[in-house]
Amino acid sequence: MYVGSSNNLFKRLKTYYTINYLEINKSMYIYNALRNYGYLAFSFSIFEYLDLSNLSKDGAKILILGQEQYFLDLLNPDFNILKFAGNSLGFEHSEELLAKISEAKIGEKSYVW
């Protein structure tokens, strides 16, 4: 199980069904699962539809992430590495991935703004 949220469901689902996007984002657990197990191993459910029509962009984001957090806490899904909606707090890359990132950045220009 994986819990996610979006204010643009079409755009969000399109990423899951675009093979090139899955290939580019190989480090994302859910995308690897889709590639490895295939789409037939998963089902899609909408737990809740939120009416965002009367909310500001920030208000909509707060509501969406609040409801996503509710479902993360309730269901404790296996495919969600991050346990806080909209926040990567507490997430650490593996030593192997950090080495790959470092190697890939050799020769790249860095800018400080």
N, C-alpha and C positions, 0 to 999 in steps of 0.2 A: 504494500500500500504506500502511496505517496499523496501528501496533501499539498495543494498549491492554491494560489489565488491570482486573480487578474481583474483589471478593469476593462480589458479587451479580450474576451474569450476567444474570438476568432484568431487574433494574433498569437495568443498563447498556444492554442492547439496547433496552429500552423507550424510552430517550431518543433513540436513533437512528431509531426508527419513530414518533415523536410529532411531527407537523408543527408544532404550536405550539412545542415545545421547539426545533426547528430554526430557527424564525423568531425566537425570543427570543435565541438564541445565534449570530447571524449572523457574529460576529467569529471564531468558531472555524472553522479551516480545513477540518476534516473535515465539519462540518455544512454548510458552503457547498458542498463538493464533492458531498455527497449531494443537496442541493437542485438544483445545476446539472446534474449528470450523470445523476441518477436512480439508483435502487437497482439496476437491472439492470447498471450499469457496475461494480458491486462484487460481491465474493463474501465470504463469512464463513468463517473457519477458526479452529478452536481448536488452537493449537500445543501447549499443555500444560495438563493438568488437575492442580492441586495439592491434596493432601489437607491441609486446614487444621484438621481436627477436634481435634488434640491440641496446638494452638498458642494462645497468648494472642493478643489483638487486635494488640498490637504485634509479636509474632512473626510473625503472618500477614502483616501489612503489609510487614515487612522481606523475607519470602520472596517475596511477590507482586512487589514493586518490584524485587527482585534479578533475578527471572526476566524481568520486562518489560525491564529494562536489558540483559540478555543478548540478547534478541531485537532490541532497538533497535540494539545494536552489530553484531549479526550481519547484519541485513537492511537497515539504513540506509533506512527507509521514507520515501517522498516526502511523505506527508501528516502526518508528525510534525514540527511546528515545533520543539518542545522535544526536545532530544537526551538529557536526563537524566530518568529515570523518577521521577515524583513531585516534581520540582523545576523551578522556572522560572528557575534560575540562568542568566544569560547572555541571556535573552530581553528584547528591547526592543520597545516598541510603536512603530509608525510615527508620524511627525510628524502625519500626517493624523488618525490615531486619537486621539492625545493631544489634538489640538485639539477633536475631537468630544467627548471625555470632559470636557474643561474647559468647553466650551460647555453641555453637559448639566447640569453641576453648578452653573451660575450660579444664585444664589438659594437653593441648598440649604444647610441648616444643617449645620455640621460640629461634631463632638463629639470631644473628646480624653478618653480614659479613663485 
